[in-house]
Amino acid sequence: MSSTFSGYYVAKSGIQAARASLQITGQNMTNVNTTGYTRQRVDCSTVGPNSSNMRYASGEIGIGGGVSCDRVSQIRDPYLDIRYRTERALTGKTGTEANILGELENIFDETKKDGITTNFTDFLKQLNSLASSSTMDENSLKSSARLLAHAFNTASQQLSTIRKTVTEEFQNDSIKKANQLLQTIAHLNEEIKSADISGTPALELMDQRNTAIDELSQYVNIEVSTKTVSVGSNRTVSELQIDLVSGSKKFNLVSNNNYSTFGTTTEADGTINLTLKDSTGADVTDGTDAISNKDITQGSFSAYLSMLNESGEYDSAGEAERGIGYYEKVLDKLAAYFADTMNALNSTNPEGDNKPLFTQADGTTTTGITAANISLSNAWYKATSNYLTPTKQTSSSGDTTTSKDNILLMVSKLAETKTFTTNDNNVGGNTLLTSSIQSFVSDISVSILALQKADVNRRDATCNATLNEIDTKRAATSSVDVNEEGINLIMYNQALTASSRFMTTLDEAIDTIINRMGIVGR
């Protein structure tokens, strides 16, 4: 049978467990509004009766030794953490793509503002007016042409500004922030490991680490794992590791207190490549190859790389995204095709190059025209008399001043529907769209950009809805519920009172046994 005083140990352990639980409840309640805080609890286990070394059972009743407070732990669901971080990588990609496409839409969407399409409409109006006029006053047409060229220049400059802004945001903001998070996680790993070795719970540090890992997951697709290592004296602690995953490939980002850093390199053609270096400056590999852009499939890094590097149908890869480069190139194609068409129609020689209306910014070069450099030719700009070729017909009388069929041909060519391809001559190559010069920009906006943005917005809404659902489930498990903690306060207070009463009762019983038993006849 257990000793007379063993009940005191049972009561003592009950008081200690109730006090510890009350303290943890208070800790939870005071951190109810702390960002990233995970609800804590005291993990207790029952203490069994003392074992006997006797060969045979003594027949005595085995009574337990009370309760043991083993540790303080966090209430988290690892499965929900994995799902949350995977889904956040998806929302990081779709959200970044949606933001960039929204900036592009501001350039091509001309339903709310005047732009290239409006200037084309005015240019056609001036051509029609000139064709129907009895005179050849080109001043209004020339002014309209200058405004149209300026609209091209402005749109190209806006695209360049978007590219520069997105590049700086990627390199100077996102990559820098991701590297800071990797460094923070590595330092927290070291502090948590030191606390574990000394036997001190580091739950608040683990909350900071989990918050940093959650934030890191929006940039790339990560996998978090732990391994148990020996620290001597038959003791072990856990070390955390984070890898960037791409299919079966894994590139280490954090291993205990060591961390890698992201960077970029830029090729001669402007392609931006992501790099990953370890603490020694060497490339991080999956065991064979260093990381490449194709390994970044999720997260905002993936969106930045595709929007900055890929040009849709202009790329050889069939699955390439329509990034900023695609919209730069289709705008350049429109400017070049418009200039070539107008120059050829105005020319009077077989080569079609003796009376150019549009050139590069130097005023003379008719090849290599883009949206950025299209301008009126010096010859047309400085002409003091009629420069346009109103007709190419010959007259027996030699009088062609009233014939303006060539100007009408210009009008019809601008409104003519044509299939545009990725090749300069629109023969072969990948098909871009079927449109006219006049409605090219509006068709790009409605038929291509708007549909692309709608698809990204739909995927972004779906991913965010899933992420919010997972986050709600995580909060239900890990966040502090004031009502629940209030009930715990009452429960643990009653447990403390009961254990204290148990000890008082034991004390009274022992007092009776020692001081009041066997006094008859004294």
Secondary structure, 3 states (H helix, E strand, C coil): CCCCCHHHHHHHHHHHHHHHHHHHHHHHHHCCCCCCCCCEEEEEEEECCCCCCCCCCCCCCCCCCEEEEEEEEECCCHHHHHHHHHHHHHHHHHHHHHHHHHHHHHHHCCCCCCCHHHHHHHHHHHHHHHHHCCCCCCHHHHHHHHHHHHHHHHHHHHHHHHHHHHHHHHHHHHHHHHHHHHHHHHHHHHHHHHHHHHCCCCHHHHHHHHHHHHHHCCCCCEEEEEEEEEEECCEEEEEEEEEEEECCEEEEEEECCEECEEEEEECCCCCEEEEEECCCCCECECCCCECCHHHCCCCHHHHHHHHHHCEHHHCCCCCCCECHHHHHHHHHHHHHHHHHHHHHHHCCCCCCCCCCCEECCCCCCCCCCCCCCCEECHHHHHCCCCCCCCCCCCCCCCCCCCCCHHHHHHHHHHHCCEEEECCCCCCCCCEEEEECCCCHHHHHHHHHHHHHHHHHHHHHHHHHHHHHHHHHHHHHHHCCCHHHHHHHHHHHHHHHHHHHHHHHHHHHHHHHHHHCCCCCCC
